[in-house]
Amino acid sequence: MFGLQSGKQKFAGFGLTHNWVKRSIFWELSYWRNNLLRHNLDVMHIEKNAFENIFNTVIDVKGKTKDNIKATLDLTLFYNHKNMELVCDGSWVTKPRASFMLEKNAQLLVYKWFKSLRFPDGHALNISRLVNTEECKLYVMKSHDCHVFMQTLIPLAFRDLLPKGIWDALTEISHFFRDICSSKLNVNHIEMLETNIIEPNMQTWDDIPPIIFWLNGASTRTFTI
């Protein structure tokens, strides 16, 4: 389990009921134990990580895609995807191209579409300045711009380029982020979102490596005891 080999201080129940190895300094505050909500997740940060993971994997950005050899081995081992098995030919290992990865010509279409986008003043950054169509490269965007793309543009960017099942799942995830960022929410809606988000995740796990949804520790850094 996480932290079992750590030399840090361990708390009662470690490895059985929890895996925490750090105690937050906020517990020194007398009122902290009585707070009903002690931790908040940074939704914008999580959205940025989710967008980058999805985009870099679908576009197959070298060094940033989550569809690496280890992910391919996981898919074949845990999800029994024989068509995704690595092909060994002597000293060479070839990774089959996944259905959720775009071909070069489709990648170029996405970058050209990004280059042509125009937004109202203050809505988002001028994305055309971050796109290099010659090298098929998208430079790093700020959290707010990833927030706009994750909630509104991901479904549009890949609609005619990805298989319908994968596009449907990514669209549901996009709508999930849009809904939880709504200015008005009620308990019933939140419970429905919690239930419904399972289905698109299970759809994507059939084809896309689950590691794509590991958001660079965004949530694990937030929680301490």
N, C-alpha and C positions, 0 to 999 in steps of 0.2 A: 504494500500500500504506500501511498504518497507519504514521504517523510519518515518512514520507518528507519531508514539508514541515516537520517539527519542527526547531527550532533547537538541540535538545539534543544531547549527545555521542552519536556513533554508533560502534558496535563493528564489528569486522571481520566481513564477511559480511552486513552489514545490507542488507535488501532482496532477498537471494539465498537464504540459508539460515535467516534469522530476521528478525523485525521489532522486536526489543527495543530500547528507547531508555533503559532504566534499569538500573543495576547495583545489586543489593541490598547493603546494608552488611554483611550476614551473611557475605559472601565475604571480609571482613577477618579472620574467625576462621580459625585455622590448620586446624581439623578439618572445616570446612564442606564442602570439596571432596570429602571421603571419606564423607560421609553418604549412605547408600543412599536415604533418603527425605528430601528437603530441603523439600518443600512439602506442606501438607495443605489440603484444601478444607473450608470450614465448611459441613457438610451442612445444619445448621439454617438458616443464612442463605440457602442456595440453595433450600431447601424453602419458606421464607417468600416469596422472590421468585417461585417457581413458582406457589405458591398464589394470590398477589395477581394475577399476570398472568392466570391461568386464570379466577379468580373475576371480576375486573374486566372481562374480555373477554366472558365468557358473560352476565354481568348487564348489560353495556353501561354501565359507570359512566363518566359524562361526564368527560373529561380524563384518565382512567386506562386506558381500554380500549386494547388493542393493535390493534384493528380500525379503524384510521384511514384517511384517504385514501391515504397513501403505501403502506400495507400492501395496500389494495385494488388499487392500480396494480401492485404486485409480483405479486399473485395472477394478475391477467389477463395480465401480461407473461411471467412465468416458468412459470406452471402452466396457461396457456391456458384460464382459466375465463371464458368469454364471458358467462356469467350473472352474473358479479360485476363487470362493467364499469360504470364511472360513467356516469350518464345526464345528458347536457348538454342543457339547455333554455334557450337564450339565455344570460343571465348567471347562471343557476342551475345548480348541479351537485348531483345526487342520488346518494347511495350506496345501492345495494340492500341490503336487510336480509339478513344472512347466516343460514344454517341453524343455526349454533351460538350464536346470540343469542336469549335468551328474551324473550317478549312481556311486557308490563307485569303482566298477571295472574299469569303464571308466576313472575316476579321476586318478586311479593308473597308467593306461596306459599313460596318459598325463605326469605325474611326471617322469615315467621311460623314456619316450621319451626325456624330458628335461634333464634328467641325462645323456643321451647318446650323447647329442649334443656337437659338437666340431666346433670351429670357427677359422678362420685364425688369426694370431697374430695381435692384435690391432683392430680387427673388433668389438669384444664384450668381455664381461667378461666371464671367465670360469664358465658357468652356473651350472655345475655339483656340484660346491662347495656350491651353494645356495639351492640345492634341497635335501630334506629329504624324501626318498621314504617310509620309515617305518612309519612315521607319516603323510605322504601325506601333506607336507608343503613346500612352496616356500618362502624363506626369502627375505627381501626387496632388490630390485634391484635399481641401479642408473638410472638416467634419460636416459642416452645414451643406456643402455641395454633395457629399456622399449621401446625406440625409434626403436631399431632393431626388437624387438618382434612385436610391433604394426604394422610395415610396411611389414614384411616378414614372420613371423612365426605364427601369429594368424590363418590365413587360413589353414596352414598345421597342426597345433595342433588339430583343431576341425573338420577337413574335414569329416572324417568317423564317427564322434561321435554325431554331432548335426543334427537335421532335416534340410533338404536342404534349406528351406526358411530362417531360422535363419542364417545358415552358409553363404548363399549368401549375406545377409545384412551385416554381420560382415566383410565379404571379401571386399565388396564395401567400407566400412568405412576404412578398412586397406589400400586399394588402394588410397582413398582420401588423407590420411596423406602422403602416399608415393609421390603422385603427387604434393601436395603443398610444399613439401620439395625438389622438383626437382631444379637442378641448373639453368635450363632455363624454363621460363614461359612467356606466352604472355597473353594479355588481353582477347582474345577469349577463351583461355583455362581456365582461371580463372572464366570467366562467365559460362562456361559449367560445371565446377566443382561445382559452387554455385548452379546451377540448379539440377544437378544430385545427390547431396548429400541428397536432400529432400527425394528421393524415398527409399533408404535403411533405413533412419530414420523412415519413415512411416511404412515400413515393420516390423521393430523391435518393434515399438510401439504397433503393434497388439498382441505381445506376451511378450515382455520384458518391465519391468517398465521404463517409461521415465526418472526416477530419475537416471538411470545408466549413462545418458549423462550429468548430472549436475557435472561438473568437479571440485568439491570442491572449487568453487569460484575462479578458476584460472583466468577467464576472468573478473569477477566483481571486483576483487582487482585491476586490471590493469587500469580501467577507472575511472578517477576523472575529475571534471571540474575545 
